[in-house]
Amino acid sequence: MDERSPSGTSPPSPDDLPFEAALARLEGIVATLEQGDLALEAALAAFEQGVRLSRRCAAQLDQAERRIEALVREGDGLAVRPFAGPEEGGS
């Protein structure tokens, strides 16, 4: 399976993608796999790429969290506060 773009160049590796591009590519892979139309080898290759992208995104999120924690200071020490994201399973 040749993953070259129409210009003849290879797509960037997951390590070279910005977070948003890696996440978008991962979402595309998930959608493709969910359709169930790929041959076994193609599905395995897509899954492997998805795992690499998932790990890359997780590492980028961890790095961002560390940077945020370093910026949130109270007094002489670091005050770690949990992220207040959207509530899960809203009522």
Secondary structure as GFF3:
##gff-version 3
##sequence-region A 1 91
A	DSSP	three_ten_helix	14	16	.	.	.	ID=ss1
A	DSSP	alpha_helix	19	35	.	.	.	ID=ss2
A	DSSP	alpha_helix	40	71	.	.	.	ID=ss3
A	DSSP	beta_strand	73	74	.	.	.	ID=ss4
A	DSSP	beta_strand	77	78	.	.	.	ID=ss5
###
